Amino acid sequence: MSDSPFSLSSYYFNPYSLPVFLVSSLIFFIGLFVFRQHKKSFVNTAFFYQCFSIGLWLMTISFVFSCRQEETGIFWYRHFTFLGVINIMPSLILFGLAWLKKLKEAKWWLVINYMIIAAIYFLAISTDWIISLTHMRRFFWGLYPVYSIGSIVFLAHFLVQAFIGYRNLYRMYHYAHSQIEKKQIGLIMVANLIGFTACADFVSKYTSIAVYPYGYISLFIFISLVAYSIVRYRTFDIETVFHKTLMWFFTSLLSLIPAFVTYKLIYQYLEYSFVLQILFWFTGFSLFAYYLRVIQPKIDHAFQRRRYNLEDIAGRFTEDLVHLKGVDQLIERLHKVISETLYPQTVDVFLFREKEKQYTKADRADFSLVFPAQDSFFCWLSANNKILYRDFVDIDPLVEDIRVQAKNYFSKTNAALVVPFVLNNSLLGFINLGKKISLRRYNAADFHFLTILKNQAAIAISNSLVYENIEEQVRQRTHELVQTQEQLIQAEKLATVGTLAGGVAHEINNPLTAILTNVQFMLSEIEGEQGLVDRESLELMEQATQRCREIVKKLMLYARKPIVPEKEVLTEVDLGQVLKSVSSLLNYQLAQENINLEIVSSESSYKVLGVKNEFEQVITNLILNARDAIKMVKKSGTILLTMKKDAKQAIIEVKDEGEGISQENISKIFDPFFTTKEVGKGVGLGLSICQSIIQKYNGQIKVFSVAGKGTTFTIYIPKVKEKKKI
């Protein structure tokens, strides 16, 4: 049908409907843009509902302006345009209640309000009590609806809702916590006053006075200001959206109006010439294509000059990343680019330290600012990967869960901005930026620039850290191999010394035996008074020779090179005698170093099965280790050897007053080649050998130590089973 609302023949090209249609499209776009920034926020959802209502009204009223027949115009207005109109004020109320978080408290009032709206809409589409069903007025801008007397009820309800909506805005302003929130709500209140001027559109609906319905302009300004107040603290790119949409709207008007005027002037020539019509439309499309490719980019660049300059700097920074080596160079370059571009008062870069599980300054210049990685604030940064602005912490719905922590962080660091480096949901570090030197606010272009930088820097930092970790691991492994090689060489030297000690002891023992034999022979031949004097000298020589012989014997036993080779056989060994033997060997040496060796024993005999010189080796090693530990922290001290036993085992304790062993090292002391001594002073085999000897006899060796207070080694050896007396 030619008069069908969905037939193109029912409409004509009306230049007055074009700007209304464009504005409605922009309002839809802005509402969708705001909604997509934070879909879970009911404030954003309520704003989208408001944009949808206004957009529905304006888009369908632009159809009404261009209708040829009144019936078509009445169809669009009753069913669609009026639906948008009656939902504008409810959407404003819903927006205010969502912002105030009063939806649950006012839910019954909202239900009643929507029931009233539904009743009014039903009357509008089914009767002529609200809107005339028979005729429309035709003004210079096109067809326009005629309101009936019953619409006064709708208008009164509309104004009551407007009052309630504005009262909610005032409450939002009154209960605002921060100054910036007051400014934003104040901006929304001003926007509502501007939007309320759209009520002038009702004049031509009730009278025949031709008041141009400019309400679409008022509502576009209203929506733009509200969107700006909602979104600017979340996306920081809303300025670009408005620049582009406004530019597109006005430049489109500038291009379409001349085209329309030209078409009107030459219409009489085009009407009868198909060739001229083709030529006209071809020329028009060519000019439009030229505008899109040449003119619009220049206008866009003029609007966004600062943004393009920052993108160019960010691009050069990305190119420089290829030539940077290591994290230090990367951080230095990042610091320089930000400082010379945005001019912040301070730029502090923090990196995650894997070993400490915390964030510290990249230059490690200030250890007072250290942050644990488990803090909820940094977990939020890792999960959201968003730049956080101090001024918007109070009003950003995304920060609601960590608002207190965020405030504490900004207060502690005195930062204005936090830029996180996130890769694969892992926070590698972040930058704290202070206020600008000029004290101006960070704007959309600044945040766009920082977003590019942080994404590129996160990848570069990750790569640099991996590279440095590999290098560090190679250095550590190389150092460990060098140490192991030195320890093996030293162990080989000790083995050689042990072999030489056995040989030397054997060689010394022969002349000592000869000296002792001759001295004893001379003692048997001495007579008379003179002989008494000589006897005293010879006895001293005999005692000294005997002492040397005992020392040589102990040395050979310790080196496990007995004078007469014998097969190692387990025998009964008295640990009490072992302690006395070791004590007599080491007492003189320890006394020279101001070390007192004390032996405390509750009984005289502690018999176990084993090899005597191996037990002597264990006790000697523990005593010498105790001596070294004491000498590390003081000039003198006491080593206490305690002997005791229970029903099943003999127990030896070696206690010192030395530097002790740290908890980090205490689990490693029995590992082969582990030592805390300087290279050349220990190979890390002593305790490992002691443990293997004790375990060979089904015993245990344990250690208890407190750093700075001393160490106690405890040896447990099974006792010899006593034979039952018959």
TIGUDREN-137608 format. One record per residue (C-alpha): residue number from 1; x, y, z. Coordinates in Angstrom, 2 decimals, decimal comma, padded with zeros to 5 digits. Layout:
# TIGUDREN-137608
NUM X Y Z
...
END
This chain:
# TIGUDREN-137608
1 000,00 000,00 000,00
2 001,27 003,47 -000,88
3 000,13 004,90 002,46
4 001,68 002,13 004,59
5 003,92 003,41 007,44
6 006,65 001,06 006,16
7 006,54 002,17 002,54
8 009,14 004,69 001,29
9 006,48 006,38 -000,82
10 004,77 007,51 002,40
11 007,70 009,87 003,12
12 009,52 012,75 001,46
13 012,91 014,30 001,99
14 012,49 016,87 004,76
15 015,65 018,81 005,72
16 014,16 019,64 009,12
17 013,91 015,96 010,04
18 017,57 015,29 009,21
19 019,22 017,00 012,24
20 016,64 015,39 014,55
21 017,47 011,96 013,12
22 021,22 012,59 013,46
23 020,85 013,73 017,08
24 018,76 010,68 017,95
25 021,49 008,45 016,47
26 024,15 010,23 018,48
27 022,13 009,89 021,69
28 021,72 006,15 021,07
29 025,46 005,90 020,46
30 026,38 007,84 023,62
31 024,02 005,75 025,77
32 025,47 002,52 024,38
33 029,01 003,81 024,87
34 028,38 004,65 028,54
35 026,65 001,31 029,14
36 029,56 -000,66 027,67
37 032,08 001,03 029,97
38 030,62 -000,72 033,01
39 027,77 -003,09 032,22
40 027,36 -004,21 035,82
41 026,71 -000,68 037,09
42 022,98 000,04 037,35
43 023,76 003,78 037,06
44 025,11 003,17 033,55
45 022,14 000,92 032,75
46 019,66 003,56 033,92
47 021,43 006,16 031,80
48 021,21 003,90 028,74
49 017,48 003,51 029,41
50 017,19 007,30 029,46
51 019,11 007,61 026,17
52 016,94 004,93 024,62
53 013,76 006,77 025,62
54 014,97 010,10 024,26
55 016,42 008,46 021,14
56 013,15 006,64 020,45
57 011,23 009,89 020,75
58 013,54 011,88 018,45
59 014,09 009,22 015,81
60 010,37 008,53 015,35
61 009,41 012,23 015,49
62 011,83 012,75 012,59
63 009,75 010,15 010,69
64 006,58 012,08 011,62
65 008,06 015,32 010,20
66 008,58 013,63 006,82
67 005,23 011,84 006,51
68 003,08 012,69 003,50
69 -000,22 011,59 005,08
70 -001,49 012,45 008,53
71 -002,52 008,83 009,16
72 001,08 007,67 008,87
73 002,27 010,43 011,20
74 -000,41 009,58 013,78
75 000,62 005,91 013,68
76 004,28 006,68 014,44
77 003,53 009,24 017,13
78 000,91 007,25 019,08
79 002,75 003,93 019,11
80 006,45 004,90 019,25
81 007,11 008,62 019,74
82 004,78 008,94 022,71
83 006,28 005,75 024,24
84 009,66 007,48 024,25
85 008,20 010,72 025,63
86 006,43 009,16 028,62
87 009,58 007,18 029,59
88 011,94 010,18 029,73
89 011,03 011,30 033,25
90 010,79 007,77 034,77
91 014,24 007,06 033,39
92 015,53 010,26 035,05
93 014,04 009,17 038,40
94 015,50 005,68 038,01
95 018,92 007,18 037,28
96 018,83 009,32 040,42
97 017,71 006,46 042,66
98 020,41 004,19 041,21
99 023,07 006,80 041,94
100 021,75 007,21 045,49
101 021,48 003,39 045,88
102 017,85 003,77 046,96
103 016,24 001,42 044,45
104 015,16 -001,16 047,03
105 013,66 001,48 049,29
106 011,64 003,05 046,45
107 010,69 -000,09 044,52
108 006,95 000,12 045,32
109 006,82 003,76 044,35
110 008,53 002,86 041,05
111 006,02 000,08 040,42
112 003,07 002,46 040,98
113 004,67 005,09 038,74
114 005,15 002,63 035,90
115 001,57 001,41 036,30
116 000,37 005,01 035,83
117 002,60 005,37 032,76
118 001,28 002,11 031,31
119 -002,30 003,33 031,80
120 -001,55 006,65 030,06
121 000,13 004,83 027,15
122 -002,87 002,47 026,82
123 -005,23 005,47 026,66
124 -002,99 007,11 024,04
125 -003,03 004,17 021,63
126 -006,65 003,14 022,14
127 -008,52 006,45 022,53
128 -008,28 010,06 021,44
129 -008,37 011,24 025,05
130 -004,58 011,96 025,04
131 -003,69 012,40 021,34
132 -006,00 013,31 018,45
133 -006,66 010,32 016,21
134 -008,13 012,33 013,32
135 -005,75 015,12 012,37
136 -002,26 016,65 012,82
137 -001,04 020,20 012,33
138 001,31 020,95 009,44
139 004,03 023,50 010,20
140 007,04 024,58 008,15
141 009,12 021,76 009,72
142 006,47 019,11 008,89
143 003,60 017,27 010,53
144 003,13 017,68 014,27
145 000,69 015,94 016,70
146 -002,32 017,53 018,37
147 -002,85 016,85 022,09
148 -006,39 016,43 023,46
149 -007,71 017,89 026,69
150 -007,06 014,65 028,60
151 -003,34 015,04 028,03
152 -003,35 017,68 030,79
153 -003,30 014,75 033,24
154 -000,23 013,35 031,45
155 001,44 016,78 031,46
156 000,80 017,20 035,20
157 002,24 013,76 035,89
158 005,20 014,64 033,66
159 005,93 017,79 035,70
160 005,57 015,96 039,04
161 008,10 013,40 037,86
162 010,42 016,20 036,75
163 010,22 017,71 040,24
164 010,92 014,33 041,90
165 013,84 013,67 039,52
166 015,38 017,06 040,26
167 014,87 016,55 043,99
168 016,80 013,28 043,74
169 019,61 015,13 041,99
170 019,71 017,67 044,80
171 019,94 014,83 047,33
172 022,78 013,31 045,31
173 024,56 016,66 045,48
174 023,86 017,08 049,19
175 025,16 013,64 050,18
176 028,25 013,74 047,92
177 031,43 012,90 049,84
178 034,05 014,66 047,75
179 034,38 018,00 046,02
180 034,81 016,43 042,61
181 031,63 014,40 043,07
182 029,76 017,61 043,92
183 031,08 019,20 040,73
184 029,91 016,28 038,62
185 026,44 016,14 040,16
186 026,23 019,91 039,85
187 026,97 019,48 036,14
188 024,12 016,95 035,88
189 021,77 019,42 037,60
190 022,69 022,14 035,09
191 022,20 019,61 032,29
192 018,70 018,82 033,58
193 017,78 022,51 033,59
194 018,94 022,76 029,98
195 017,04 019,58 029,09
196 013,88 020,91 030,75
197 013,75 023,72 028,18
198 012,68 021,01 025,69
199 009,20 021,34 027,26
200 008,74 024,26 024,85
201 007,94 021,57 022,26
202 004,52 021,17 023,95
203 003,45 024,65 022,80
204 002,74 023,64 019,21
205 001,01 020,45 020,41
206 -001,65 022,45 022,27
207 -001,87 025,54 020,03
208 -001,43 026,43 016,37
209 001,51 028,73 017,21
210 004,54 027,61 015,13
211 007,24 027,30 017,83
212 010,05 025,28 016,24
213 010,57 022,08 018,31
214 014,19 022,67 019,25
215 013,95 020,20 022,17
216 016,27 017,76 020,39
217 019,11 020,30 020,78
218 018,42 020,78 024,49
219 018,27 017,04 025,08
220 021,45 016,40 023,11
221 023,28 018,88 025,36
222 021,63 017,30 028,40
223 022,68 013,75 027,43
224 026,19 014,87 026,51
225 026,75 016,57 029,87
226 025,34 013,66 031,87
227 027,43 011,15 029,90
228 030,52 013,25 030,49
229 029,85 013,39 034,22
230 029,38 009,60 034,41
231 032,11 008,37 032,14
232 035,02 010,79 032,35
233 036,30 009,29 035,60
234 036,15 005,75 034,16
235 037,32 005,82 030,55
236 039,08 009,18 030,30
237 038,33 009,05 026,57
238 034,85 010,54 026,61
239 036,26 013,87 025,37
240 037,28 012,15 022,13
241 033,79 010,71 021,75
242 032,17 014,14 022,05
243 034,73 015,75 019,77
244 034,09 013,17 017,08
245 030,30 013,09 017,44
246 029,92 016,86 017,53
247 032,33 017,24 014,63
248 030,45 014,60 012,64
249 027,10 016,22 013,38
250 028,03 019,81 012,49
251 030,23 018,99 009,50
252 027,48 016,73 008,16
253 025,06 019,65 008,42
254 027,54 021,93 006,67
255 027,89 019,48 003,82
256 024,22 018,47 003,50
257 022,66 021,93 003,69
258 024,55 023,28 000,63
259 023,72 020,05 -001,20
260 020,03 020,47 -000,38
261 020,00 024,15 -001,42
262 021,75 023,29 -004,69
263 019,25 020,51 -005,33
264 016,31 022,90 -004,77
265 017,78 025,49 -007,14
266 018,38 023,12 -010,03
267 015,45 020,79 -009,38
268 013,47 022,24 -012,30
269 016,29 021,26 -014,67
270 016,89 017,83 -013,16
271 013,23 016,83 -013,12
272 013,06 016,15 -016,88
273 016,66 015,03 -017,59
274 017,82 011,60 -016,46
275 021,40 012,39 -017,59
276 021,56 015,54 -015,44
277 020,23 013,60 -012,46
278 022,98 010,96 -012,87
279 025,58 013,71 -013,24
280 024,27 015,53 -010,15
281 024,35 012,43 -007,92
282 027,78 011,35 -009,24
283 029,19 014,80 -008,48
284 027,57 014,77 -005,03
285 029,00 011,37 -004,13
286 032,45 012,38 -005,41
287 032,46 015,51 -003,28
288 031,25 013,51 -000,28
289 034,04 010,95 -000,79
290 036,59 013,80 -001,03
291 035,22 015,23 002,19
292 035,57 011,90 004,01
293 039,10 011,23 002,76
294 040,63 014,72 002,87
295 038,63 017,28 004,81
296 037,34 015,20 007,74
297 040,80 013,80 008,69
298 042,18 017,35 008,80
299 039,33 018,50 011,00
300 039,81 015,44 013,19
301 043,52 016,18 013,47
302 042,77 019,77 014,46
303 040,49 018,55 017,25
304 042,95 015,87 018,37
305 046,37 017,50 017,76
306 047,62 016,81 021,27
307 046,46 013,19 021,04
308 048,24 012,61 017,72
309 051,47 014,10 019,08
310 051,37 011,78 022,08
311 050,66 008,78 019,86
312 053,72 009,69 017,80
313 055,87 009,80 020,96
314 054,43 006,45 022,08
315 055,24 004,98 018,67
316 058,88 006,11 018,91
317 059,09 004,63 022,41
318 057,88 001,28 021,04
319 060,60 001,40 018,36
320 063,24 002,18 021,00
321 062,34 -000,94 022,99
322 064,17 -003,10 020,42
323 067,49 -001,41 021,27
324 067,14 -001,37 025,06
325 069,09 -003,95 027,07
326 067,94 -004,96 030,51
327 065,32 -003,67 032,91
328 067,44 -000,73 034,08
329 067,67 000,81 030,61
330 063,96 000,21 030,03
331 062,96 001,90 033,29
332 065,30 004,83 032,59
333 063,79 005,33 029,12
334 060,23 005,02 030,43
335 060,98 007,55 033,17
336 062,43 010,01 030,64
337 059,55 009,71 028,14
338 056,87 010,31 030,78
339 058,79 013,15 032,46
340 059,42 015,02 029,20
341 055,89 014,49 027,86
342 053,42 014,85 030,75
343 055,63 016,86 033,15
344 054,60 015,18 036,42
345 056,24 016,33 039,65
346 057,40 012,79 040,44
347 057,76 009,51 038,53
348 058,36 006,41 040,68
349 058,65 002,97 039,07
350 058,01 -000,13 041,22
351 058,81 -003,72 040,18
352 057,79 -007,08 041,58
353 060,58 -008,95 043,38
354 060,01 -012,71 043,11
355 062,18 -013,71 046,08
356 060,73 -011,19 048,52
357 057,17 -011,43 047,09
358 056,82 -007,65 047,23
359 056,98 -004,48 045,14
360 059,96 -002,17 045,61
361 061,35 000,81 043,74
362 063,14 -000,18 040,55
363 066,27 001,76 041,56
364 066,09 000,36 045,15
365 066,84 003,89 046,34
366 064,08 003,97 048,94
367 063,34 000,84 050,98
368 060,74 002,64 053,11
369 058,15 002,14 050,33
370 057,71 -001,64 050,14
371 054,36 -003,22 049,29
372 053,42 -006,90 049,73
373 052,13 -008,57 046,58
374 049,18 -010,13 048,44
375 047,64 -006,75 049,25
376 044,07 -006,50 047,90
377 044,87 -003,18 046,19
378 047,52 -004,78 043,97
379 045,33 -007,83 043,38
380 042,67 -005,40 042,08
381 045,22 -003,72 039,77
382 046,28 -007,13 038,46
383 042,69 -008,24 037,81
384 041,45 -004,98 036,23
385 044,56 -003,62 034,47
386 043,19 -000,09 034,73
387 044,88 003,25 035,30
388 043,67 004,54 038,66
389 043,25 008,27 039,25
390 043,30 009,57 042,82
391 040,63 012,21 042,19
392 038,10 009,58 041,11
393 038,55 006,95 043,82
394 035,49 008,21 045,72
395 033,14 007,99 042,74
396 034,43 005,15 040,59
397 032,03 002,16 041,03
398 034,77 -000,29 039,98
399 036,89 000,74 042,97
400 034,10 000,28 045,50
401 035,50 -002,99 046,91
402 039,00 -001,60 047,55
403 038,17 002,08 048,07
404 039,66 002,25 051,58
405 042,86 000,47 050,50
406 043,19 002,75 047,46
407 042,82 005,87 049,60
408 045,43 004,58 052,04
409 047,79 003,82 049,18
410 047,48 007,27 047,60
411 047,86 008,89 051,01
412 051,03 006,89 051,76
413 052,70 007,48 048,38
414 051,32 010,98 047,68
415 050,73 009,83 044,09
416 048,08 011,25 041,77
417 048,01 008,36 039,35
418 048,86 004,63 039,31
419 049,74 003,04 035,96
420 049,95 -000,79 036,25
421 052,09 -003,12 034,11
422 049,92 -006,22 033,70
423 050,67 -009,22 031,49
424 048,61 -012,42 031,56
425 046,78 -011,23 034,71
426 050,11 -010,81 036,50
427 051,12 -007,42 037,92
428 054,81 -007,00 036,98
429 055,01 -003,52 038,47
430 053,50 -000,05 038,29
431 054,30 003,65 038,00
432 053,28 006,31 040,49
433 052,87 009,73 038,91
434 052,61 012,86 041,00
435 050,55 015,90 040,10
436 051,56 017,84 037,02
437 054,06 020,64 037,49
438 051,48 022,98 035,97
439 048,88 021,60 038,46
440 046,55 020,88 035,53
441 044,50 017,70 035,53
442 045,43 014,62 033,52
443 043,15 014,56 030,47
444 041,90 012,03 027,92
445 044,95 012,34 025,67
446 047,29 011,76 028,62
447 045,49 008,59 029,62
448 045,42 007,29 026,07
449 049,17 007,90 025,86
450 049,82 006,12 029,18
451 047,66 003,19 028,10
452 049,80 002,65 025,00
453 052,99 002,99 027,05
454 051,93 000,61 029,80
455 050,89 -002,14 027,39
456 054,20 -001,98 025,50
457 056,24 -001,59 028,69
458 054,58 -004,62 030,32
459 055,71 -006,89 027,47
460 059,22 -005,38 027,48
461 059,57 -005,69 031,27
462 058,45 -009,32 031,17
463 061,01 -010,14 028,47
464 063,79 -008,27 030,29
465 063,05 -010,01 033,61
466 063,10 -013,43 031,94
467 066,42 -012,59 030,27
468 067,93 -011,32 033,53
469 066,67 -014,37 035,46
470 068,36 -016,66 032,94
471 071,59 -014,67 033,23
472 071,42 -014,76 037,03
473 070,83 -018,51 037,03
474 073,82 -019,01 034,72
475 075,98 -016,87 037,03
476 074,83 -018,83 040,09
477 075,44 -022,22 038,44
478 078,88 -021,10 037,26
479 079,75 -019,86 040,74
480 078,56 -023,14 042,29
481 080,64 -025,16 039,83
482 083,75 -023,09 040,60
483 083,16 -023,53 044,34
484 082,62 -027,28 043,93
485 085,82 -027,55 041,91
486 087,77 -025,65 044,58
487 086,28 -027,84 047,32
488 087,14 -031,03 045,45
489 090,71 -029,83 044,98
490 090,89 -028,99 048,68
491 089,41 -032,39 049,60
492 092,04 -034,08 047,44
493 094,73 -032,06 049,23
494 093,35 -033,21 052,58
495 093,35 -036,82 051,44
496 096,97 -036,43 050,37
497 097,82 -034,78 053,70
498 096,18 -037,70 055,50
499 098,29 -040,17 053,56
500 101,46 -038,14 054,23
501 100,56 -037,81 057,92
502 100,41 -041,59 058,25
503 103,77 -042,00 056,53
504 105,45 -039,19 058,46
505 104,09 -040,52 061,75
506 105,48 -043,94 060,93
507 108,88 -042,45 060,12
508 108,97 -040,35 063,31
509 107,87 -043,27 065,46
510 111,03 -045,31 064,62
511 113,60 -042,73 065,89
512 111,39 -042,02 068,91
513 111,46 -045,74 069,76
514 115,26 -045,75 069,48
515 115,58 -042,67 071,71
516 113,22 -044,15 074,30
517 115,08 -047,51 074,35
518 118,46 -045,84 074,86
519 117,14 -043,54 077,58
520 115,64 -046,49 079,45
521 118,94 -048,43 079,08
522 120,91 -045,47 080,45
523 118,52 -045,20 083,39
524 119,21 -048,85 084,31
525 122,99 -048,26 084,35
526 123,11 -045,08 086,50
527 124,52 -045,35 090,00
528 125,76 -042,95 092,74
529 124,93 -039,36 093,62
530 125,90 -038,00 090,25
531 123,65 -040,61 088,81
532 120,70 -039,17 090,70
533 121,11 -035,90 088,83
534 121,51 -037,68 085,51
535 118,52 -039,93 086,31
536 116,27 -036,87 086,82
537 117,26 -035,49 083,39
538 116,86 -038,85 081,70
539 113,41 -039,35 083,26
540 112,31 -035,96 081,87
541 113,60 -037,06 078,45
542 111,71 -040,35 078,81
543 108,45 -038,56 079,67
544 108,83 -036,15 076,73
545 109,61 -039,02 074,38
546 106,59 -040,98 075,66
547 104,36 -037,91 075,10
548 105,67 -037,48 071,55
549 105,03 -041,18 070,92
550 101,41 -040,86 072,16
551 100,82 -037,81 069,96
552 102,22 -039,67 066,94
553 100,02 -042,65 067,78
554 096,89 -040,47 067,98
555 097,80 -038,76 064,71
556 098,12 -042,11 062,96
557 094,82 -043,31 064,43
558 093,05 -040,11 063,30
559 094,52 -040,50 059,81
560 093,40 -044,16 059,92
561 096,90 -045,31 059,08
562 097,76 -047,76 061,88
563 101,36 -048,79 062,37
564 100,43 -052,43 062,03
565 097,79 -052,87 059,28
566 094,73 -054,53 060,71
567 091,24 -055,38 059,50
568 088,53 -053,04 060,76
569 086,58 -054,98 063,35
570 083,69 -053,69 065,47
571 084,68 -053,83 069,12
572 083,34 -052,51 072,36
573 084,30 -048,83 072,62
574 084,00 -046,78 075,77
575 082,82 -043,33 074,70
576 084,03 -041,93 078,00
577 087,57 -042,97 077,10
578 087,06 -041,52 073,60
579 086,20 -038,11 075,08
580 089,23 -038,25 077,40
581 091,52 -039,23 074,51
582 090,26 -036,40 072,27
583 090,44 -033,98 075,18
584 094,10 -034,82 075,88
585 094,87 -034,33 072,18
586 093,12 -030,95 071,83
587 093,39 -029,40 075,32
588 096,73 -027,70 074,74
589 095,67 -026,25 071,34
590 092,35 -025,00 072,71
591 094,02 -023,46 075,75
592 096,31 -021,47 073,46
593 093,16 -019,98 071,89
594 091,46 -019,22 075,25
595 088,89 -021,97 074,76
596 087,96 -024,00 077,83
597 086,92 -027,63 077,21
598 084,72 -029,08 079,97
599 083,52 -032,70 080,24
600 080,50 -033,55 082,34
601 079,73 -037,24 082,84
602 077,28 -038,90 085,19
603 078,87 -042,36 084,88
604 082,31 -043,76 084,15
605 081,52 -046,20 081,34
606 079,54 -045,73 078,11
607 080,15 -048,81 075,96
608 079,00 -049,01 072,35
609 079,97 -051,09 069,29
610 082,20 -049,42 066,70
611 085,69 -048,34 065,73
612 087,36 -046,13 068,30
613 089,25 -043,80 065,96
614 086,05 -043,09 063,96
615 084,28 -041,91 067,12
616 087,37 -039,83 067,90
617 087,13 -038,31 064,41
618 083,47 -037,32 064,98
619 084,11 -035,77 068,42
620 087,25 -033,97 067,19
621 085,40 -032,48 064,23
622 082,52 -031,23 066,42
623 084,94 -029,69 068,96
624 086,94 -027,90 066,26
625 083,70 -026,61 064,65
626 082,58 -025,35 068,08
627 085,92 -023,59 068,51
628 085,56 -021,86 065,11
629 081,99 -020,78 065,96
630 083,14 -019,20 069,25
631 086,08 -017,42 067,63
632 083,68 -015,85 065,11
633 081,98 -013,77 067,82
634 084,31 -013,61 070,85
635 087,93 -014,10 071,92
636 087,25 -016,79 074,52
637 084,58 -019,26 075,50
638 083,63 -022,70 076,74
639 082,86 -025,93 074,93
640 080,79 -028,25 077,10
641 080,89 -032,02 076,46
642 078,10 -033,85 078,28
643 077,88 -037,66 078,54
644 074,72 -039,44 079,63
645 072,71 -042,51 078,78
646 069,25 -043,98 079,02
647 067,96 -047,53 078,81
648 068,84 -048,00 075,15
649 071,50 -045,50 074,08
650 074,47 -043,41 075,01
651 074,12 -039,67 074,46
652 076,88 -037,13 073,79
653 076,18 -033,38 073,66
654 078,68 -030,86 072,26
655 077,55 -027,35 073,21
656 079,24 -024,05 072,32
657 078,69 -020,32 072,88
658 079,33 -019,36 069,25
659 077,48 -017,45 066,56
660 074,88 -020,16 065,99
661 073,33 -021,32 062,73
662 070,58 -019,46 060,86
663 067,25 -021,20 060,24
664 067,93 -020,85 056,51
665 071,14 -022,92 056,77
666 070,31 -025,38 059,53
667 068,67 -027,82 057,10
668 071,77 -027,79 054,86
669 074,66 -028,32 057,29
670 074,87 -032,10 056,70
671 074,90 -031,67 052,90
672 078,27 -032,54 051,31
673 080,37 -029,47 050,43
674 078,01 -027,06 052,20
675 079,98 -024,62 054,32
676 079,60 -021,12 055,71
677 083,34 -020,71 056,13
678 085,58 -018,77 053,77
679 087,12 -020,58 050,79
680 090,23 -022,46 051,98
681 089,03 -022,68 055,60
682 086,46 -025,41 055,11
683 085,33 -027,80 052,40
684 081,95 -028,71 053,83
685 082,68 -032,41 054,31
686 083,22 -032,64 058,10
687 079,61 -032,81 059,27
688 078,60 -034,95 056,30
689 081,30 -037,51 057,27
690 080,28 -037,31 060,95
691 076,68 -038,08 060,04
692 077,65 -041,03 057,83
693 079,85 -042,50 060,62
694 077,12 -042,22 063,26
695 074,45 -043,62 060,92
696 076,76 -046,55 060,13
697 076,42 -047,60 063,79
698 072,59 -047,14 063,74
699 072,86 -043,85 065,58
700 071,60 -040,31 065,03
701 073,12 -036,85 065,12
702 070,85 -033,85 065,69
703 071,41 -030,12 065,95
704 069,69 -027,32 067,83
705 070,81 -023,73 067,31
706 069,75 -020,17 068,02
707 071,45 -017,54 065,87
708 073,76 -015,44 068,03
709 073,44 -017,68 071,12
710 075,18 -020,95 070,24
711 074,73 -024,49 068,94
712 074,25 -027,93 070,46
713 075,03 -031,15 068,55
714 073,56 -034,31 070,13
715 074,77 -037,81 069,22
716 072,71 -040,93 069,99
717 074,52 -044,34 069,82
718 072,90 -047,69 070,76
719 074,52 -049,21 073,88
720 076,13 -052,62 074,04
721 073,65 -055,14 075,37
722 074,73 -056,33 078,80
723 075,24 -060,06 079,21
724 072,91 -061,71 081,63
725 074,63 -063,04 084,73
726 074,12 -066,75 085,32
END
